[in-house]
């Protein structure tokens, strides 16, 4: 049964397991541990420990039956799957110098994993590597992983790290066990079905060293009874250090497994415990020897605080990668608006800032005579308008509000809100892009909520620089400034999720994600700062920054999978808003952190430093980030020239009406392309034949374009040419990428590379399923 009930917690950490010895009576093993011991699952040895393939062949020949722990029929498939974790024989040693032992180990490992897979077990526990060099062990496991369907392999690793000041002369056996795990998973290519199980010992490494593991794919932690102390009443308990570690495991959905023999001589339980656990006792005698240990783990779980409402809301978003918003290119949906509008903390902070700005702007003696012009740019469905009017009512100031919003759907809601609230004489609704609006008067206060998870990543600087034209010289901008922050993190799950896409583009994309299973390796440092209004002569929003992070010496070696990004904003004077961990605004959920992945993780040695470069780049049509590591080893510059991820500065005005062909940075009209592609789309192709005709005609168009002598820019990579075909106007953007080998047409132009990457961008609201289930002669990826 679960350890207890904790409001909002439905994670696997509620379930506790027990490690058992080999038994050929699996039904009795489950009954004694699950029914009478109240454990939720067993970690059971699958094969007789005395079995050796070489001895079996000599004595019985090839026809002998393998000594597994009973038939698959002794338990139901549901019982095998839900209540049994297979334990691989602990004697195996695939890196032994003994050739017979090495051979027996490999054969046995593959036989036991095959049997576990046959039983539909969810996981198998692999024994820890016997020595520092474990290449053959990793090779064999990696072979097995290639053929597994869904079963997980858990590698058992002792939780050991020798501190420098306590290390003996010979520390070969007292090394940092994280390095063993790291070496093993690197040899297995970061396989997503390989996880780690920590063997917790009676002594623990430093807090920084332990923190590394929360960024790894840890599935369980095995606590031997030797780890437990004895309290004043004679019952098992854990040290404060161990208790804190257990709480960390619970918070990161890591299951606890108890192991070993009871070392606490409890023959009788007190009357209170006996009354509460009568079903598990016979005449007051404890039936399962490890039940007191289980009760204590349950006590630790039940005394944890319930998850706050915000955490319960965010549970489904933990470690889930999301693409950042494109505020200028996309119009938000009603559901997205509604989610943001539920964040009352954010709007309370905005109301405080507006109230302070109104009081500073208009003295008390003039509050009835002076009307303050306030413009809400990017008004959405009106929450900032409401906050502004409430601030005016709170301070007794008169207000005239302009609500500027480019989303025509949100404008409809704004009109309804103004009519419903009776604000017709106070609020004027403007359906326009704030950068291009010709305001009838200047504003005293400019209010916006254009901040992204990285502060400036949703184009707040570009938008507010445009809106600044209708702000008075002494006007106030809310927010007045914001700064982005980053720090290196270990994030094994996020790295594997990005790696699963099997392309470079996803490693060069920044993701919004509710970070949970990560290890923060250093404190965040500021990256880019923007101030509004921006009165400087040079208004370039391009930035670059070099940062150096010092990893604490007691952390040990660590793996950097990427960088977590945050922002901190000053709305007005001391009124603050942000998600940077050390100063984050409590109970606010409008923003999750941002994650910048690394194509190749960087391994840091103990006490080393990490040097990273970040760039914010701007062009007339887009803004993008580039990032790369300079030391201790150099990485490629990610997202060079915004090739994989960018924020579009415009949606309509950058597309020459009505259609265009854009090659590199050059834009050309193509009436022929317009006619062919528009005709094909209007046909609303009903099968693959029509689709193939359309694609072939598009390729013919490309060849014609090249044949007309359009030259590719010199900046194009020697092996690739980026060609974009756009159709306008329609209402939904579908981007399709075709990697095409353009063999045989090299003579069309001297600048055409032998292989080209061709990007088609179309905007038809009615052809969403057009390219579904098509058989194409080239590789096709929809994004």
HELIX and SHEET records of a PDB file:
HELIX    1   1 UNK A   12  UNK A   14  5                                   3    
HELIX    2   2 UNK A   26  UNK A   30  1                                   5    
HELIX    3   3 UNK A   31  UNK A   35  3                                   5    
HELIX    4   4 UNK A   53  UNK A   60  1                                   8    
HELIX    5   5 UNK A   72  UNK A   74  5                                   3    
HELIX    6   6 UNK A   77  UNK A   83  1                                   7    
HELIX    7   7 UNK A   99  UNK A  118  1                                  20    
HELIX    8   8 UNK A  135  UNK A  147  1                                  13    
HELIX    9   9 UNK A  177  UNK A  187  1                                  11    
HELIX   10  10 UNK A  207  UNK A  211  1                                   5    
HELIX   11  11 UNK A  212  UNK A  215  5                                   4    
HELIX   12  12 UNK A  225  UNK A  227  5                                   3    
HELIX   13  13 UNK A  240  UNK A  251  1                                  12    
HELIX   14  14 UNK A  271  UNK A  276  1                                   6    
HELIX   15  15 UNK A  278  UNK A  280  5                                   3    
HELIX   16  16 UNK A  291  UNK A  302  1                                  12    
HELIX   17  17 UNK A  309  UNK A  314  1                                   6    
HELIX   18  18 UNK A  315  UNK A  317  5                                   3    
HELIX   19  19 UNK A  334  UNK A  341  1                                   8    
HELIX   20  20 UNK A  344  UNK A  361  1                                  18    
HELIX   21  21 UNK A  364  UNK A  366  5                                   3    
HELIX   22  22 UNK A  383  UNK A  395  1                                  13    
HELIX   23  23 UNK A  408  UNK A  421  1                                  14    
HELIX   24  24 UNK A  460  UNK A  467  1                                   8    
HELIX   25  25 UNK A  468  UNK A  470  5                                   3    
HELIX   26  26 UNK A  492  UNK A  499  1                                   8    
HELIX   27  27 UNK A  504  UNK A  507  1                                   4    
HELIX   28  28 UNK A  553  UNK A  555  5                                   3    
HELIX   29  29 UNK A  640  UNK A  642  5                                   3    
HELIX   30  30 UNK A  671  UNK A  682  1                                  12    
HELIX   31  31 UNK A  688  UNK A  707  1                                  20    
HELIX   32  32 UNK A  746  UNK A  748  5                                   3    
SHEET    1   A 9 UNK A  16  UNK A  19  0                                        
SHEET    2   A 9 UNK A  41  UNK A  45  1                                        
SHEET    3   A 9 UNK A  84  UNK A  87  1                                        
SHEET    4   A 9 UNK A 123  UNK A 126  1                                        
SHEET    5   A 9 UNK A 152  UNK A 158  1                                        
SHEET    6   A 9 UNK A 194  UNK A 200  1                                        
SHEET    7   A 9 UNK A 218  UNK A 224  1                                        
SHEET    8   A 9 UNK A 255  UNK A 259  1                                        
SHEET    9   A 9 UNK A  16  UNK A  19  1                                        
SHEET    1   B 2 UNK A 229  UNK A 230  0                                        
SHEET    2   B 2 UNK A 236  UNK A 237 -1                                        
SHEET    1   C 2 UNK A 281  UNK A 282  0                                        
SHEET    2   C 2 UNK A 285  UNK A 286 -1                                        
SHEET    1   D 6 UNK A 322  UNK A 323  0                                        
SHEET    2   D 6 UNK A 510  UNK A 512 -1                                        
SHEET    3   D 6 UNK A 594  UNK A 604 -1                                        
SHEET    4   D 6 UNK A 558  UNK A 572 -1                                        
SHEET    5   D 6 UNK A 481  UNK A 490 -1                                        
SHEET    6   D 6 UNK A 519  UNK A 520 -1                                        
SHEET    1   E 5 UNK A 322  UNK A 323  0                                        
SHEET    2   E 5 UNK A 510  UNK A 512 -1                                        
SHEET    3   E 5 UNK A 594  UNK A 604 -1                                        
SHEET    4   E 5 UNK A 558  UNK A 572 -1                                        
SHEET    5   E 5 UNK A 575  UNK A 578 -1                                        
SHEET    1   F 6 UNK A 322  UNK A 323  0                                        
SHEET    2   F 6 UNK A 510  UNK A 512 -1                                        
SHEET    3   F 6 UNK A 594  UNK A 604 -1                                        
SHEET    4   F 6 UNK A 558  UNK A 572 -1                                        
SHEET    5   F 6 UNK A 481  UNK A 490 -1                                        
SHEET    6   F 6 UNK A 525  UNK A 531 -1                                        
SHEET    1   G 5 UNK A 427  UNK A 431  0                                        
SHEET    2   G 5 UNK A 398  UNK A 405  1                                        
SHEET    3   G 5 UNK A 371  UNK A 377  1                                        
SHEET    4   G 5 UNK A 443  UNK A 448  1                                        
SHEET    5   G 5 UNK A 471  UNK A 478  1                                        
SHEET    1   H 4 UNK A 543  UNK A 550  0                                        
SHEET    2   H 4 UNK A 609  UNK A 618 -1                                        
SHEET    3   H 4 UNK A 622  UNK A 631 -1                                        
SHEET    4   H 4 UNK A 647  UNK A 648 -1                                        
SHEET    1   I 6 UNK A 666  UNK A 668  0                                        
SHEET    2   I 6 UNK A 659  UNK A 663 -1                                        
SHEET    3   I 6 UNK A 722  UNK A 727 -1                                        
SHEET    4   I 6 UNK A 756  UNK A 762  1                                        
SHEET    5   I 6 UNK A 734  UNK A 740 -1                                        
SHEET    6   I 6 UNK A 779  UNK A 782 -1                                        
END                                                                             
